[in-house]
């Protein structure tokens, strides 16, 4: 999915769930996995956020970040109709 040309410039939000579980992977362990794909991610906005779906911690912040990125990107990446291409 990261390498899809249709998603070029689209923000990438990675939610590191299960942060309420003591031995889960934290953001520090997850980020390096995506650093390996930095050339595919390119210059798009990218964020790894710790969340707990069970408690709701971090979920709203992740959604807020994504909304702000979409607002910012609408000027430089307007929607296109793929049927016209």
HUJOPE-V218915 format. One record per helix or strand. SS is the DSSP state (H for helix, E for strand). FROM is the first residue (numbers start at 1). LEN is the number of residues. If there is no record, write none. Layout:
ss=SS from=FROM len=LEN
ss=SS from=FROM len=LEN
//
This chain:
ss=H from=5 len=3
ss=E from=12 len=5
ss=H from=27 len=9
ss=H from=38 len=4
ss=E from=46 len=5
ss=H from=59 len=15
ss=H from=82 len=3
//
